[in-house]
Amino acid sequence: PFVIVCNHQASLDLMTMVEVIPERCVPIAKRELLYLGTVGWACWLCGIIFIDRHRRDAAIEVISRTARTMWRENVR
C-alpha cells in the first residue's frame, strides 16, 4: 500500500494525475473541488471520495470508512 499526494495547481493537472495513478487506487479530494463546474462533475462521476476539511470530525469519519472498505476489498 502507498499514498500519493498531489498538490495540483490547475485543472489540467487532473488529466496528468489520471495517467500516473495506478489501477485500483482510491482517490480522495477536498470537497471544494466538487463545486468547480465540469471539473467537479467529472470528479464525482469518476468516484472520487470528497472530504470536508472544515468539518474535522466528518472528514475523519469519511477517511475511516474509506480505509475500512479498502481493507475489506483489498484496494490501495
N, C-alpha and C positions, 0 to 999 in steps of 0.2 A: 504494500500500500504506500501511497505517497500523496503529497499535497502540492498542487500547482497554484501559485498566487500570481494573478495578473493585475497589474495596476494600469489599465488601459487609459489612454489619453484622448482617444477619439472613437467615433462609432466604427470606423474602418478596422480598428484593432480587433473587433469581434470576429471579423472574417478571417483574420490571421490566426486567432486562437482556435478556430474550428479545425484548422489544419494541424495544429500542434497537439491538441488534447487527444489522449488515447481513447480507444473504444471502451465502452462500459464505464465511463467516467461520469461522476455525478457533479454537475455544475451548480454552484451556489453563488448568488449575486445579491447586491444590495437592492432593496425594494424600490428605490428611486429609479432604477433602470426600467422598471415596469411602465413608467409614465413617459417614456421617450418616444412616443408615437409608434412608428412602424418598427423601430428597434425593439421597444418593449414588447410589442405584439409578437414579433419573431422570437424573442427570448421565451415568452410564455408558451408559444406553440412548440418550441424545442424542449420544453420540460424543465427549464431552469427553475431551481428552488430559490425563492426570494426570502430574504430575511430583513426585518425592520430593525435597523441599527439604533433607532431612537427608543425602542422598547426592548431593553436588555433581556428581561425575562422571557418575552415572546421569542426573541432571536435564539436564546439558549434552548428553548423548547423545540423549535424547528430544527436546529442543528442536532440535538439529541435524538429526535425522532428519525431524522435522516440517517444518522450514524447507526441506529438500531436496524433500520431497514437495509442499509448497505451491508451490515454484518450478516444479516439473515439471508440476503440474496447473493452474497459473495461478490460484491461490486466494489470497485475502487472508490 
